[in-house]
Amino acid sequence: MKNVNFVSVSSVLASVILLTSPAIGQEQSGWESDGFLRWNNETTGDEFKLRGRLLLDAANLDWTEGGVETEIQDSEIRDARLGFQGRSGSFKYVAEFGFLNETISAKALYVTYAADGFNVQVGHMKTPNSIEFLSAPLYSTFMERGSGSYLYSLGRQVGVAVSTSGDNYSFKAGVYGGRFGDLSESVELDDSSAVAARLTYVPINTDDMLVHLGASFRHYDYGGAGTRVRSRAGAHLTPRLVTADFRPGRPLGEADTSMLWEVEAAIVSGPFYVHGEYMTMNVDGPTDDPTFDSVFVNTGWFLTGETRPYRTSSGTFTRISPNSPVSEGGHGAWEVAARYDHSDLNEVAAGELTTWSLGLNWYVDKRFRIMANIVDGERSLTGGNDISADGAQIRMQWDF
């Protein structure tokens, strides 16, 4: 089971509890508490509030390799974060940190300036690639993203980005430097760098249907550290099924740079939606400069009639609010979903990874969700042992 940095989390939680206790939960000069402390100025629009999340996972999975089957029964704290966000004039700011495995990691850590017709963002943030990656995990259909996000190391880096949007499009481009490591040890960045951009377009946006189209690229310089192309099969508590190691001194050769291209599409029609992405990445440096491909398709249906929300200004999916939350005596929102996911690493004899997933999500309230996934993943390798991982997993998710 993964451990949280309990000293850090406990200290912050203690402060939150003291600040949000009923004794000081009264509105005073713009301060208020609806469970967590927040402040706002109705005249200027300035605001400040705490934010955080806790994701608890448990799984019962079977791992089969070389004809030998191993049962995996385990649980973990998949994610634990604390931070704050706010607005002051034309500036918005977010600072959020992760606390897992006795480490402190930088998550969202940036400032956004809203100018006339465009925004400028500076800090530690996601590169603009993939609607699934950019939409917060709190709003994702399945417990894990498609394999391409992990294979190609989509993530956050320190940089500067410019974005603009209109009624039916969004565009964002940025230049990025390195990534933070464990902040409890050092605030130094690694030597990587990247240039990335994404364009989205919504040709149809009516009361009955929304159609989203998007494309992005990322050029990545690994700064002499190389990379690993690797992924699990929709379940974080199993080992990785595919791995290709391009770090210095490895047999496959060292990766100097890579170029990632990605296209995406989604259709939302009432309670039904379908969403797919294709990614391809070429790695420069190793022999023959290998190329890898990944594709996935999600489809889902809200049994209780909700519609998956979408934000045109960022080209992303957003928070689902039940029509009938349990806190108001209702039944919450219920969603069923299915996904097909396939990745090809045959150019370096790492095989192909295919995963089928089924999901059932219960949105108890706006900020509390229970997820159940059944996954069936297999790595097939010509001339080698096939590996499979299948079984069930569940998540309890809460955020504020």
MARSEDO-635078 format. One record per residue (C-alpha): x, y, z. Coordinates in Angstrom, 2 decimals, padded with zeros to 5 digits, always signed. Last residue first. Layout:
GUMI      xx      yy      zz
GUMI       X       Y       Z
...
% end
This chain:
GUMI      xx      yy      zz
GUMI -012.93 +020.06 -002.43
GUMI -012.28 +016.52 -003.54
GUMI -013.42 +012.99 -002.81
GUMI -012.88 +009.76 -004.73
GUMI -013.54 +006.19 -003.65
GUMI -012.10 +003.72 -006.15
GUMI -012.75 +000.11 -007.10
GUMI -010.87 -002.59 -008.98
GUMI -011.74 -005.79 -010.81
GUMI -009.75 -008.41 -012.71
GUMI -007.31 -008.88 -015.55
GUMI -003.59 -008.70 -016.23
GUMI -002.04 -010.70 -019.07
GUMI +001.50 -011.43 -020.23
GUMI +002.48 -013.29 -023.39
GUMI +005.87 -014.95 -023.32
GUMI +008.21 -014.29 -026.22
GUMI +008.73 -015.18 -029.87
GUMI +006.21 -012.62 -031.06
GUMI +005.06 -010.57 -028.09
GUMI +001.45 -010.13 -026.97
GUMI +000.74 -007.98 -023.93
GUMI -002.73 -008.51 -022.56
GUMI -005.22 -006.44 -020.56
GUMI -008.69 -007.30 -019.26
GUMI -010.04 -004.64 -016.93
GUMI -013.20 -004.43 -014.80
GUMI -013.67 -001.01 -013.25
GUMI -015.74 +000.31 -010.32
GUMI -015.86 +004.02 -009.44
GUMI -017.36 +005.77 -006.40
GUMI -017.69 +009.56 -006.57
GUMI -017.82 +012.49 -004.14
GUMI -017.54 +016.14 -005.14
GUMI -020.83 +016.88 -006.93
GUMI -022.65 +014.19 -005.01
GUMI -022.95 +010.43 -005.10
GUMI -021.60 +010.24 -008.63
GUMI -021.74 +006.46 -009.10
GUMI -019.50 +005.17 -011.87
GUMI -019.61 +001.74 -013.52
GUMI -016.78 +000.87 -015.88
GUMI -015.79 -001.79 -018.38
GUMI -012.28 -002.04 -019.79
GUMI -010.59 -003.85 -022.68
GUMI -006.81 -003.59 -022.93
GUMI -004.40 -004.41 -025.75
GUMI -000.63 -004.01 -025.43
GUMI +001.58 -004.97 -028.37
GUMI +005.14 -006.24 -028.15
GUMI +008.42 -004.83 -026.84
GUMI +010.36 -005.96 -029.94
GUMI +011.73 -002.43 -030.53
GUMI +009.59 -001.73 -033.60
GUMI +006.85 -003.88 -032.07
GUMI +005.79 -001.22 -029.56
GUMI +002.13 -001.05 -030.63
GUMI -000.54 +000.27 -028.25
GUMI -004.25 -000.63 -028.07
GUMI -007.11 +000.59 -025.85
GUMI -010.81 -000.32 -026.09
GUMI -013.09 +001.29 -023.51
GUMI -016.56 +000.77 -022.02
GUMI -018.82 +002.92 -019.84
GUMI -021.82 +002.87 -017.50
GUMI -022.83 +006.01 -015.57
GUMI -025.06 +006.58 -012.55
GUMI -025.81 +010.03 -011.10
GUMI -026.96 +010.52 -007.52
GUMI -029.99 +008.77 -006.05
GUMI -031.72 +011.75 -004.44
GUMI -032.34 +012.89 -000.85
GUMI -030.58 +016.24 -001.23
GUMI -027.21 +014.92 -000.09
GUMI -027.72 +011.99 -002.49
GUMI -027.55 +014.34 -005.45
GUMI -030.42 +014.34 -008.01
GUMI -029.31 +015.96 -011.26
GUMI -025.79 +014.82 -010.43
GUMI -022.98 +017.31 -011.18
GUMI -020.27 +016.14 -013.58
GUMI -017.10 +018.25 -013.53
GUMI -015.40 +019.25 -016.76
GUMI -014.38 +017.84 -020.15
GUMI -011.78 +019.83 -022.06
GUMI -011.41 +022.10 -025.11
GUMI -010.08 +024.96 -022.97
GUMI -012.52 +027.77 -023.84
GUMI -015.06 +025.24 -025.12
GUMI -015.68 +023.69 -021.69
GUMI -017.56 +020.38 -021.82
GUMI -020.06 +018.75 -019.46
GUMI -021.04 +015.06 -019.89
GUMI -024.84 +015.02 -019.96
GUMI -026.96 +013.66 -017.10
GUMI -029.94 +011.38 -017.76
GUMI -029.85 +008.91 -014.86
GUMI -028.43 +006.01 -016.89
GUMI -025.58 +008.22 -018.03
GUMI -024.01 +006.50 -021.04
GUMI -020.38 +006.01 -021.95
GUMI -018.01 +005.29 -024.80
GUMI -014.24 +005.37 -024.75
GUMI -011.97 +004.70 -027.75
GUMI -008.21 +004.24 -027.55
GUMI -005.23 +004.43 -029.89
GUMI -001.47 +004.13 -029.46
GUMI +001.45 +004.10 -031.89
GUMI +005.22 +003.85 -031.44
GUMI +008.04 +004.93 -033.77
GUMI +011.65 +003.81 -033.60
GUMI +014.68 +005.95 -034.60
GUMI +016.45 +003.21 -036.62
GUMI +018.99 +002.63 -033.82
GUMI +018.26 +004.82 -030.78
GUMI +018.68 +008.61 -030.96
GUMI +015.39 +010.11 -032.11
GUMI +012.14 +008.64 -030.77
GUMI +009.02 +008.96 -032.92
GUMI +005.68 +009.20 -031.12
GUMI +002.18 +008.43 -032.42
GUMI -001.05 +009.16 -030.60
GUMI -004.69 +008.46 -031.53
GUMI -007.62 +009.55 -029.37
GUMI -011.28 +008.61 -029.00
GUMI -014.41 +009.84 -027.23
GUMI -018.00 +008.63 -027.37
GUMI -020.91 +010.13 -025.47
GUMI -024.47 +009.31 -024.43
GUMI -026.63 +011.11 -021.82
GUMI -027.65 +013.83 -024.31
GUMI -025.44 +013.56 -027.39
GUMI -021.75 +014.13 -026.73
GUMI -019.33 +013.38 -029.56
GUMI -015.56 +013.37 -029.10
GUMI -012.49 +013.51 -031.32
GUMI -008.75 +013.48 -030.77
GUMI -005.49 +013.70 -032.73
GUMI -001.97 +013.42 -031.30
GUMI +001.57 +013.87 -032.65
GUMI +004.63 +013.28 -030.46
GUMI +008.21 +014.05 -031.52
GUMI +011.07 +012.68 -029.44
GUMI +014.56 +013.76 -028.43
GUMI +017.88 +012.25 -027.33
GUMI +016.78 +008.70 -026.58
GUMI +019.73 +006.46 -025.66
GUMI +020.25 +003.07 -027.22
GUMI +018.21 -000.15 -027.14
GUMI +020.90 -001.95 -025.13
GUMI +020.82 +000.58 -022.24
GUMI +023.85 +002.75 -021.49
GUMI +021.96 +006.04 -021.28
GUMI +018.17 +005.63 -020.94
GUMI +016.04 +004.32 -023.80
GUMI +014.24 +001.50 -021.96
GUMI +011.22 -000.06 -023.69
GUMI +008.62 -001.44 -021.30
GUMI +005.27 -003.18 -021.73
GUMI +003.16 -004.98 -019.11
GUMI +003.91 -002.70 -016.18
GUMI +003.43 -004.27 -012.76
GUMI -000.12 -004.34 -011.35
GUMI -001.67 -001.93 -008.81
GUMI -002.17 +000.88 -011.32
GUMI -004.78 -000.96 -013.40
GUMI -005.62 +000.08 -016.97
GUMI -003.03 -002.18 -018.56
GUMI +000.30 -000.83 -017.31
GUMI +002.62 +001.30 -019.39
GUMI +006.19 +001.86 -020.54
GUMI +008.32 +004.01 -022.85
GUMI +011.40 +004.83 -020.78
GUMI +013.43 +007.99 -021.33
GUMI +016.87 +009.42 -021.99
GUMI +018.67 +011.45 -019.30
GUMI +020.80 +013.61 -021.60
GUMI +018.39 +016.57 -021.61
GUMI +015.35 +014.57 -022.70
GUMI +014.39 +017.03 -025.45
GUMI +010.67 +016.76 -026.24
GUMI +008.75 +018.03 -029.24
GUMI +005.03 +017.94 -028.50
GUMI +002.09 +018.00 -030.91
GUMI -001.65 +018.56 -030.72
GUMI -004.92 +017.94 -032.53
GUMI -008.57 +018.43 -031.65
GUMI -012.16 +017.83 -032.72
GUMI -015.23 +018.13 -030.49
GUMI -018.84 +017.51 -031.56
GUMI -021.69 +018.54 -029.24
GUMI -025.30 +017.44 -029.64
GUMI -028.89 +018.09 -028.53
GUMI -028.78 +021.61 -027.07
GUMI -026.44 +022.58 -029.88
GUMI -022.66 +022.70 -030.34
GUMI -021.49 +021.38 -033.70
GUMI -018.21 +022.29 -035.41
GUMI -016.29 +022.47 -032.09
GUMI -012.59 +023.03 -032.82
GUMI -009.48 +022.34 -030.76
GUMI -005.83 +023.32 -031.33
GUMI -002.90 +022.14 -029.21
GUMI +000.74 +023.19 -028.90
GUMI +003.99 +021.88 -027.43
GUMI +007.69 +022.78 -027.14
GUMI +009.72 +020.78 -024.65
GUMI +012.70 +020.79 -022.30
GUMI +014.53 +018.28 -020.09
GUMI +017.43 +019.17 -017.80
GUMI +015.78 +018.25 -014.49
GUMI +014.51 +020.99 -012.23
GUMI +015.89 +021.75 -008.78
GUMI +013.53 +022.27 -005.84
GUMI +015.30 +019.68 -003.72
GUMI +014.74 +017.01 -001.07
GUMI +011.17 +017.53 +000.16
GUMI +010.34 +018.84 -003.31
GUMI +010.85 +015.39 -004.84
GUMI +011.59 +016.08 -008.52
GUMI +010.46 +019.09 -010.48
GUMI +010.29 +018.98 -014.26
GUMI +012.40 +020.83 -016.80
GUMI +011.85 +023.61 -019.32
GUMI +008.75 +024.38 -021.34
GUMI +007.74 +026.51 -024.29
GUMI +004.01 +026.86 -024.85
GUMI +001.08 +026.80 -027.20
GUMI -002.68 +026.92 -026.60
GUMI -005.59 +027.22 -029.00
GUMI -009.34 +026.99 -028.43
GUMI -012.32 +026.89 -030.76
GUMI -016.11 +027.19 -031.06
GUMI -017.20 +030.38 -029.28
GUMI -013.65 +031.70 -029.09
GUMI -010.35 +030.83 -027.48
GUMI -006.81 +032.03 -026.80
GUMI -003.79 +030.58 -025.07
GUMI -000.16 +031.51 -024.40
GUMI +002.19 +029.24 -022.46
GUMI +005.34 +029.77 -020.38
GUMI +007.22 +026.92 -018.76
GUMI +007.88 +024.55 -015.90
GUMI +006.83 +021.01 -016.80
GUMI +003.80 +018.83 -016.17
GUMI +003.09 +015.45 -017.72
GUMI +002.54 +013.27 -020.74
GUMI +005.11 +010.51 -020.40
GUMI +004.76 +008.91 -023.85
GUMI +003.85 +005.45 -022.61
GUMI +001.81 +006.84 -019.71
GUMI -000.55 +009.09 -021.67
GUMI -000.63 +006.53 -024.51
GUMI -002.02 +003.82 -022.21
GUMI -005.42 +005.49 -021.90
GUMI -006.07 +007.12 -018.54
GUMI -006.66 +005.19 -015.32
GUMI -009.70 +004.97 -013.02
GUMI -012.04 +005.31 -015.97
GUMI -014.42 +008.05 -017.17
GUMI -012.25 +010.98 -016.13
GUMI -013.65 +014.00 -014.24
GUMI -011.47 +013.80 -011.11
GUMI -008.58 +012.90 -013.38
GUMI -008.72 +016.55 -014.58
GUMI -009.29 +017.07 -018.31
GUMI -005.88 +017.88 -019.81
GUMI -004.82 +014.22 -020.13
GUMI -008.15 +013.09 -021.59
GUMI -008.28 +016.02 -024.02
GUMI -004.77 +015.19 -025.24
GUMI -001.70 +017.49 -025.30
GUMI -001.21 +021.05 -024.04
GUMI +001.79 +020.53 -021.68
GUMI +000.57 +020.36 -018.11
GUMI +001.69 +023.01 -015.65
GUMI +004.54 +024.28 -013.48
GUMI +004.64 +028.06 -013.89
GUMI +003.62 +030.87 -016.24
GUMI +000.33 +031.24 -018.10
GUMI -000.52 +034.07 -020.51
GUMI -004.13 +034.43 -021.59
GUMI -005.62 +035.88 -024.78
GUMI -008.27 +038.23 -026.14
GUMI -007.50 +041.29 -024.00
GUMI -005.19 +039.97 -021.28
GUMI -005.93 +037.40 -018.59
GUMI -002.77 +036.62 -016.64
GUMI -002.43 +033.05 -015.36
GUMI -000.16 +032.04 -012.47
GUMI +001.13 +028.50 -011.95
GUMI +001.71 +025.53 -009.66
GUMI -000.50 +022.55 -010.54
GUMI +001.30 +019.46 -009.24
GUMI +004.56 +019.84 -007.36
GUMI +005.55 +016.70 -005.46
GUMI +006.15 +016.07 -001.77
GUMI +007.55 +012.66 -000.92
GUMI +006.99 +010.06 +001.82
GUMI +005.33 +007.73 -000.70
GUMI +002.58 +010.24 -001.50
GUMI +001.79 +013.89 -000.75
GUMI +000.93 +015.89 -003.88
GUMI +001.03 +019.67 -004.04
GUMI -001.34 +022.30 -005.42
GUMI -000.74 +026.00 -006.07
GUMI -003.11 +027.83 -008.41
GUMI -003.19 +031.50 -009.39
GUMI -005.48 +033.76 -011.41
GUMI -004.48 +037.30 -012.37
GUMI -006.56 +040.01 -014.04
GUMI -007.73 +041.42 -010.72
GUMI -006.84 +038.99 -007.98
GUMI -008.02 +035.41 -008.34
GUMI -007.58 +032.31 -006.24
GUMI -006.33 +028.79 -005.75
GUMI -005.14 +026.65 -002.87
GUMI -003.35 +023.41 -002.14
GUMI -003.62 +019.87 -000.86
GUMI -003.24 +016.59 -002.70
GUMI -003.56 +012.85 -002.12
GUMI -003.62 +010.41 -005.05
GUMI -003.76 +006.65 -005.52
GUMI -003.83 +005.85 -001.79
GUMI -003.40 +002.15 -002.19
GUMI -005.05 -001.23 -001.98
GUMI -004.00 -004.79 -002.77
GUMI -005.10 -008.23 -003.83
GUMI -002.90 -009.44 -006.69
GUMI -003.24 -013.11 -007.61
GUMI -000.37 -014.69 -009.53
GUMI -000.80 -017.03 -012.49
GUMI +002.12 -018.87 -014.08
GUMI +001.70 -019.77 -017.75
GUMI +004.69 -017.67 -018.79
GUMI +003.13 -014.61 -017.20
GUMI -000.37 -014.32 -015.72
GUMI -001.34 -011.53 -013.32
GUMI -004.81 -011.86 -011.77
GUMI -006.41 -008.84 -010.13
GUMI -008.40 -007.96 -007.00
GUMI -008.13 -004.20 -006.54
GUMI -008.54 -001.37 -004.01
GUMI -008.17 +002.37 -004.61
GUMI -008.49 +005.50 -002.44
GUMI -008.37 +008.93 -004.13
GUMI -008.11 +012.05 -001.93
GUMI -008.36 +015.59 -003.27
GUMI -007.50 +019.15 -002.38
GUMI -008.45 +022.81 -002.67
GUMI -008.43 +025.85 -000.40
GUMI -010.06 +029.08 -001.50
GUMI -009.25 +032.64 -002.48
GUMI -011.29 +035.25 -004.33
GUMI -011.18 +038.66 -006.00
GUMI -014.38 +039.60 -007.86
GUMI -013.84 +043.30 -007.09
GUMI -017.17 +044.10 -005.40
GUMI -018.15 +040.58 -004.32
GUMI -014.86 +040.11 -002.51
GUMI -014.32 +036.44 -001.82
GUMI -012.81 +034.21 +000.83
GUMI -012.84 +030.44 +001.30
GUMI -012.29 +028.00 +004.15
GUMI -013.57 +024.49 +003.88
GUMI -016.83 +022.85 +004.98
GUMI -019.02 +025.68 +003.72
GUMI -016.84 +028.26 +005.40
GUMI -016.88 +032.01 +004.90
GUMI -014.50 +034.95 +004.76
GUMI -015.70 +038.11 +003.00
GUMI -015.19 +040.48 +005.91
GUMI -016.42 +037.90 +008.41
GUMI -018.89 +035.19 +007.41
GUMI -019.12 +032.73 +010.28
GUMI -017.08 +029.53 +010.21
GUMI -014.83 +030.70 +013.01
GUMI -016.33 +028.65 +015.84
GUMI -017.78 +026.17 +013.37
GUMI -014.27 +024.89 +012.53
GUMI -012.88 +025.81 +009.14
GUMI -009.60 +027.38 +010.16
GUMI -008.86 +024.80 +012.82
GUMI -009.70 +021.91 +010.50
GUMI -007.59 +023.37 +007.68
GUMI -004.60 +023.91 +009.96
GUMI -004.84 +020.33 +011.22
GUMI -005.10 +019.12 +007.64
GUMI -001.89 +020.95 +006.72
GUMI +000.03 +019.47 +009.61
GUMI -001.39 +016.00 +009.06
GUMI -000.48 +016.09 +005.38
GUMI +003.14 +017.03 +006.02
GUMI +003.67 +014.51 +008.81
GUMI +001.73 +011.80 +006.97
GUMI +003.81 +011.83 +003.78
GUMI +001.27 +009.45 +002.31
GUMI +001.99 +005.78 +001.98
GUMI +001.33 +003.43 -000.89
GUMI +000.00 +000.00 +000.00
% end
